[in-house]
Structure formats: structure tokens, C-alpha cells
Amino acid sequence: MVLVLKENLPTLFEQVQHWFETSEVNGFKGVEHSYDARVEAGHHRREKRQVWAVLLQQMGPLHKQSQWKGLKSIVKLVRTRHLWNKTTREVMFYLSSLPPIAQQLGKAIRQHWSIESQLHWVLDVTFGEDASLIPTGHAPENMAILRRWSINLLNQETSFKKSTLQKLKWASMDEVYMLKVLGVFIPLQSSLSET
């Protein structure tokens, strides 16, 4: 498990941030830690990811630590991106049940980020989620659940080897295919075809 530590947990976030800032100023002197750096380049973009990982015990007791069962390591990720003449720098912190091995944790974070990025792209491009004008209340959350459910069903249906968007359009035009997509999750197809 690797969970991003966000500022919506301000006390814990500030504690971890302060600990890393202090340790870096002191050059991690007397602190057992793991470090990994990766550079990727392509499409006029260069990205450097630096990962520091420390054993939980190195930090001392965390704020409300009892809420984080199985926690073994704390991670800092610095992502520096160069795109044309623009440079951005992002610092993130993570809580993990994995051992404090920076290379392994960096890979897990990257895989999670990649999956999230791909899902967001499909939701935005295929379903127009970012442009959605659904009013407030429970409707936006309900539609988000239905969109994600639809993506899962479309991805599980493998007889039609096309993109998610093409499968979605085909299901909207062909009732038999739509039932096939739903049949991946709800095994009613055989009973429907008999009628």
C-alpha cells in the first residue's frame, strides 16, 4: 500500500514536511534512508523524479499514528519537469506499508500515477467528465460512479477489439452488443437470448 499524504490532514502533513526539511538541511546525518533518482525524456519533456524513503521509526511518533495500521515507511517524492522553456517542481509525501526502499516505492508511485492518469484521460475524453454540467447534490458523485462502472464493463468485454470510445458508441447503437457488455457483469445474456 502506498497512499499520498495530502494537506487535508494538516497536522500530519506539516509534521512529515518539517521532518524532511530538517533532515535535508542536515544532509540526512544520522538518519538511515534510501534514495533513488530517475530521469525520463520524450515529447519535448524531461522529468526527474527523486524519491527518499525512511523507516517510520526514524521519524518518531506520528500524529494519530494508531490510525495507520501496518505503516512501515514515509516517502518524499520531488518531481521536476522541464517542458520547452517552462520548469515545474512538485513535492509530494506518501505513507506506505512497504519497506523503505526508494526504488521500489518510486516504481509503485509511478504505476499508480500512470493508472490514475489514464483513467482521468478516458473519463475526460470519452465521457466529457471535466465539462460535465450536472448540478450539485448527489448527482455528480452518482454519475462518476456510473462512468467508472461503464469503463470497467467496456474494458472487460473483449470480443470487440476497439477503443473504449468505440465500444461505448457501438453499445449505444447496438442493443445486442450493449447486452453483451452488461453480460460481462450480469450473466443474463443466455436467458435473454432464449426469449
C-alpha positions in Angstrom: 0.0 0.0 0.0 1.2 3.5 -0.9 -1.1 6.4 0.0 -0.5 10.0 -0.9 -0.4 12.3 2.1 -2.4 15.4 1.3 -2.8 18.7 3.1 -6.3 17.7 4.2 -4.5 16.1 7.1 -2.7 19.3 8.1 -1.0 18.3 11.3 0.4 15.0 9.9 1.3 16.7 6.6 3.2 19.5 8.3 4.9 17.1 10.7 6.2 15.0 7.8 7.1 18.0 5.7 9.0 19.6 8.6 10.9 16.4 9.3 12.1 16.0 5.7 13.1 19.7 5.5 15.1 19.5 8.7 16.7 16.2 7.7 17.7 17.6 4.3 19.2 20.7 5.8 21.3 18.4 8.0 22.2 16.2 5.0 20.3 13.2 6.5 23.1 13.0 9.1 22.4 10.1 11.4 19.2 9.2 9.5 19.0 5.8 7.8 17.3 6.4 4.5 17.0 5.2 0.9 17.3 7.4 -2.2 16.6 6.9 -5.9 16.5 9.3 -8.9 15.1 8.6 -12.3 15.1 10.8 -15.4 12.7 10.3 -18.3 12.7 12.3 -21.6 10.4 12.4 -24.6 8.0 14.6 -26.4 10.0 17.8 -25.7 9.7 17.0 -22.0 12.3 16.0 -19.4 11.2 14.8 -16.0 13.4 14.0 -13.0 11.8 12.1 -10.1 13.7 11.9 -6.8 12.5 9.6 -4.0 13.6 9.5 -0.4 12.2 6.7 1.9 12.7 6.4 5.6 11.6 3.8 8.1 8.7 5.0 10.2 10.8 4.7 13.4 13.3 7.2 12.1 10.6 10.0 12.4 9.5 9.3 15.9 5.7 9.1 16.7 3.4 10.5 14.1 0.3 12.4 14.7 -2.5 9.9 15.3 -0.2 7.1 14.3 -2.6 4.4 15.6 -4.9 5.2 12.7 -2.3 3.9 10.2 -2.0 0.2 10.9 0.8 -1.6 9.1 2.6 1.6 8.2 6.3 1.0 7.7 7.7 3.9 5.7 7.4 7.5 4.9 8.3 8.8 1.4 9.1 12.1 -0.2 8.9 12.5 -4.0 10.2 15.5 -5.8 9.1 15.7 -9.5 10.9 18.3 -11.6 9.5 18.8 -15.2 11.1 20.7 -18.0 8.8 21.4 -20.9 10.2 23.7 -23.6 11.1 26.8 -21.5 9.0 26.1 -18.5 10.1 24.2 -15.4 7.7 23.0 -12.7 8.5 21.4 -9.4 6.1 19.3 -7.3 6.8 17.8 -3.9 4.6 15.0 -2.5 4.6 12.8 0.6 3.4 9.2 0.9 2.6 6.8 3.7 3.4 3.2 2.9 3.2 -0.4 4.3 6.2 -1.3 2.1 9.8 -1.4 3.3 11.7 1.9 2.9 13.3 1.0 -0.5 13.2 4.2 -2.6 13.5 2.4 -6.0 10.6 0.0 -5.2 8.4 2.8 -3.8 9.2 5.1 -6.7 8.1 2.4 -9.1 4.8 1.8 -7.1 4.0 5.5 -7.1 4.7 5.8 -10.8 2.5 2.9 -11.6 -0.3 4.3 -9.5 0.1 7.7 -11.1 0.0 6.2 -14.6 -3.2 4.3 -13.9 -4.9 7.4 -12.4 -3.7 9.5 -15.4 -5.0 7.0 -17.9 -8.4 6.7 -16.1 -8.7 10.5 -15.9 -7.9 10.8 -19.6 -10.6 8.3 -20.5 -13.1 9.9 -18.2 -12.5 13.3 -19.7 -12.1 12.4 -23.4 -14.6 9.6 -23.6 -17.2 10.7 -21.1 -16.5 14.5 -21.0 -16.3 14.4 -17.2 -14.4 17.7 -16.9 -17.0 19.6 -19.0 -20.0 18.0 -17.1 -22.7 20.5 -16.1 -24.5 18.1 -13.8 -25.9 20.1 -10.9 -24.9 19.8 -7.2 -26.2 17.3 -4.7 -25.5 13.6 -5.1 -25.8 13.6 -8.9 -22.2 14.4 -9.7 -21.0 11.6 -7.4 -23.5 9.1 -8.8 -22.5 9.9 -12.4 -18.8 9.5 -11.5 -19.6 6.0 -10.2 -21.6 5.1 -13.3 -18.8 6.4 -15.6 -16.2 4.3 -13.8 -18.5 1.3 -13.8 -19.1 1.7 -17.5 -15.3 1.9 -18.2 -14.8 -1.3 -16.2 -17.5 -3.1 -18.1 -16.3 -1.9 -21.5 -12.7 -3.0 -20.7 -13.8 -6.4 -19.6 -15.7 -7.1 -22.8 -13.0 -8.4 -25.2 -14.8 -9.7 -28.3 -14.8 -6.2 -29.9 -11.2 -5.2 -30.2 -11.6 -1.4 -30.3 -11.1 1.6 -28.0 -13.3 2.4 -25.0 -14.9 5.2 -27.0 -15.7 2.9 -30.0 -17.1 0.3 -27.7 -19.2 2.9 -26.0 -20.6 4.2 -29.3 -21.2 0.7 -30.6 -23.1 -0.2 -27.3 -25.3 2.9 -27.7 -26.2 1.8 -31.3 -26.5 -1.9 -31.0 -28.7 -3.4 -28.3 -27.3 -6.9 -28.6 -23.7 -5.5 -28.1 -24.9 -3.4 -25.1 -26.4 -6.6 -23.5 -23.1 -8.4 -24.2 -21.2 -5.6 -22.4 -23.7 -5.8 -19.5 -23.5 -9.6 -19.6 -19.8 -9.4 -18.6 -21.0 -8.3 -15.2 -24.6 -9.5 -15.1 -24.9 -13.0 -16.6 -28.3 -12.6 -18.1 -27.3 -12.9 -21.7 -28.3 -16.6 -22.1 -31.7 -16.1 -20.6 -32.3 -13.0 -22.8 -31.3 -14.8 -26.0 -33.8 -17.6 -25.3 -36.8 -15.2 -25.3 
